[in-house]
Amino acid sequence: MKTLVLGGYGNFGARISRALAQDAGIELWVGGRDLERATAFAQSLGGPGRGARGVRIDAQSPDLAQGLGFLGVDLVIHTAGPFQGQDYRVPQAVAVAGAHYIDLADGRRFVCDFPAAMDAAFRRAGRTAVAGASTVPALSSAVVDHLAAGWQSLRSIDICIAPAQGAPRGEATLASVLAYCGAPIRVWQGGRWTKQPGWAHPAKVQFARMKPRRGALCDIPDLELFPARYAGVQSVMFRAALEVGLTQHAFAFLAFLRRLGLLRAPQKLAPLLHATGGVFDAFGTALGGMVVRVEGIDAQGAVARRAWHIAADDNHGPEIPCMAAILLARRLAHGDALPVGAHACAGLLTLPEFDPEFARWGMVTDVIDEASTAP
């Protein structure tokens, strides 16, 4: 299967390219704006047959569909974020070219509006399109499904991602995060929609194999997808917990300034914060992780609370957002059908499917039954 990774030598694209280059069922093309970089990176990958190849391709080009058609690609994996504020010109071009589409989007509007916007185009093409094949909502939904399997109902879902301070970070990712710092975010709490400011009011979060951290609200697709996916759920929360407390409080301060009207566009600070972020690396570690907690009524009718934890050492945490796209690409390459049309990536993968990838990077997972917080 001829597979093109857009942004294939970038932070996440490079990880996906390395994984897929070793699959005999995939003919890999590493795509980017710089042909020299794309070619050099592709040649470094090796792999079966002729190995990977680089190609110059601009995801925002008006001729993208023709370029994809000329290459004859079967699958496009779009990693060239950030996806907050992106339109659908890339998946539209992929549909016109008659190829499958997978992206790593975590932008709430991009992922949540994707099925309605793109389903007809991909059904006409007879192809599959998946948005959000990343930590959220692909892995997060797989974890919730696993934890609550057989339960009568779900009451609450609480997720927190805790990146290692030393993990690679990109300026574009930082800009996308800052864009909603202090902005009102719609959150499902107490069975109704409320608004809370992003990155404000950090709260303590417990982890199985990491020290507690303080996490703050982030705007992701799960906040909107999960109340619709899990009927009866009363609360859905997602937080990010930075390792160095000073940086977490700095984000909360920026959120405070925005709410006062003194900082209208925090994302403009991304270049400065990206350039100075390394100053805090000495105060952090290479250990990151994630926790998903669910509470509800189990199969026996009792109140139950369970948590799934993952710990990723050696700065391997950024591998996690790439895993869902890798797994789905391998499925397609090996002839396993995915549903035709456009979909948000919730419920397309099970948690056991991720286990070999976790093991590959030495990541450790725990499922823990906890005391309920229900009154």
C-alpha positions, 0 to 999 in steps of 0.5 A: 500500500503506497502511503504518504506521510505529510510532515513525514520528517517532523516531530510526529511524522518522523516517528510514524515514518520510522514505524511504517518503513519497516512494514513489508506491506507499505511503500512509504513516501515521506512528504514535506516542503523541503525535498532535500530533508524529505529525501535524506530522512527517507534514505535513513529509514531503510526498510524492505524492498526499495525503502522509503522515498522522499517527495516535495509536497505542500499540504496547503497547495491548491494543486494537492489533489493532482499531486496525490493523484500523480503519486498514486497514493493509497493512504495519506497520513496528515501530521502537519499540525497544529490542526486548531484553525485548519480547514479541510482542504487536505482531506478534501484533496485526499478524497478527490485523489481517491485515497484513504485519510488519517490525521493526528488532529487534537483540535476540538472543532477540527475533529468534532466537525470532521464527520459531518463535513467530510463523510459524503466526499469519502463515501463517494470515493469509497474510502475511509477518513479518520480524524483524531488518530492520536492520544485523544480521542483514539487512545482515550476512548479505547481506555474508557471502553476497556475500563467500563466494559460491562458496566451498567452506566458511566457517571464521570470520565476524568483524563490527565496527560502529564508530559515529561519536561525533557520530551521534544516540544514544538513551537506550533504545538505550543502555539495551539495550546496557548490559543485557548489559555484563559479562553472559555471552554465548554465543559460537560459538568453535572449533566449540563454544559458549563464554561471554564477558562483554559489552563486556569485553576490547576488541580492536584492529580495522582498517578500510579508511578509518578509524583502527583502533579497539578493539571489544568483544563485543556480544550480537546475533542473528548470534552464534546465527543464523550458526552454524546458517546457515553449516554448518561455520563454526567461529567467529562474533564481533561487536564494537562499536567506539566512536570515543573510546577513553575511552568504550570503556574505560568500558564495559569498566570497567562490565563489570568491576564487574558481573562482580565483583557490584558493579554488578548493573544497568548499564542503570540508568546509561543516563539519566546516560550519555546526558545526559553523552555529548555531553561526548566529542563534541569528541573524535570525528568524524562518520565511522562504519563497519562491517567484515565479515571472513570466512575459509574455503576458496575455490572453488579449494580455497585458504585465503582471507580477505576483508573488506567495509568501509563508511564513512559520513561526515556522521553518516549512519551511523544510516541503515544500520539503516533500509535493509533495512526500506525495501527490503523495504517497497518490494518489497511495495509494488511487488508483489514477493512475500516468503515467507509466514510469520515469518522472521529477516531473514537471506538475504532481501536481497542486497548489491547491493540495498543499493548504491543506498541507500549511494550516496544517502548518500555511503557508500563500500564496499570489498572487500579480499582479506587475508592469511589468519590460518589456521595 
